[in-house]
């Protein structure tokens, strides 16, 4: 349970700092990361929680957001087109970071993925 406390504190720190920089991004990231983080516990039935953790990684969340955007525009995208749009969104983020010095995306990655990995350790702790 101490490891879960550390993961939740790191996630809270990440979301607090992110909310100061970009509130809407912090809110959406908190909306997708906090419920699985609160639900993860050592022991018990691990498969549904493992699936939930996989579905809430920032990469999968972005991919599902691309699919949802196309669905809301009433122009459903196939998996190939959605994958191309996902790669385009990642490319745009890297381009903005390189050209304009927008370091928010790498900082989110440096904060979100360690929290996510700590939650995996909590889930599969023996």
N, C-alpha and C positions, 0 to 999 in steps of 0.2 A: 504494500500500500504506500510505502514511502516513495517508491519509484513513480507511482501514479501521481502522488502529490507534487513531485518535481516536474513531471510532464505537464500537469495542469498549471503550475506556477509559471513555467516557461511559456505556455500557450497564452496565459493571461498577460504576461509581460509583452509578448509579441503583439497581441491584439490591442493592448493599450497604446503602445508606441505607434502602431499602424493607424489607429484611429486618430492620432494627432496629426499624421501626415495626410491621410486620405480616409475620411470617415466611411464613405460608402464601400470602399474596398475592405476596410476592417470589419464592417458590419456583415458583408456577404461572406467573408472568410470565417468570421465567428459563427455565422448561421450554419455553415457547413462543417466546421471542425469541432465546435463545442458539444453538440449532442453525442457524437460517437466517443469523444473523450470522456464524457461523463458516464457513458454506458459500459466502457471497457472495464473489466475486472479480471483478476487472475482466477483461473479455474472455471468450472462450469462448461456450458456449451460454447465452444469457441468458433465454430463455423459461421454462424450468422454475424457475430461481431467482427470476424476477419473479413467477411464480404463487405460489411459496412465500412470498415477502415479502408479497404481497397477503393470503394466507391467515393470516398471523401478525400482522396489525395488531391492536391491542387491540379495535377495534370488531368485526371479523370473528370474533375469538376469542370475544368475549362472545356474539355471535349463534350460533356453533356450540355454545357451552356451553349456551345455552338449548335448542337442538335436542336435544343429548345428554341434558340433564336430563329433558326430556319423554319421550325414548325409554327412559331408565332407569326412569321411573315407569310404563312400559308404557301410556302415553297419548300416542301420537305426535301431534305438532302439525304442521299444515300450515304452509306458508310465511307465510301471512297471520297466523295465531295466533302463530307464532314471532316475526314482526316486531313484533306488538303487545306481546309479553312483553319483547322487546329494548328497545323504546321505554319500557316501564314500568320496566325496570331502570335505564335511563339517567335517567329522571325521578326515581326513588327516590334515585339518587346525587346529583342536583342538589338535591333536597329536603333530604337530610341535610347537604349542604354549606351550604345557605342557612340552615336552621333551627338545626342543631346545631354548625355551625362545623367540620364534618369535612372538612378541606382535603386529604385524601389523594388523592381522585380527580383534582382539577385538577393536583396536583403530579405524579401519575403521567403525566398527559397532557403536561405541560410537559417531562417527562424522556424519555418513551418515543417520542413522535413525532419529536423532533429526531434521536434515534438512528436511527429507522427511515428518515428522510429522508437521513441521511448514508449509510446502507447502499444506498439507491437511487442516490445519486451514485456510490458505489463500483461498483455493478453496471453502470451505463451510462456509465462514464468512457471517453473515447476517447483 
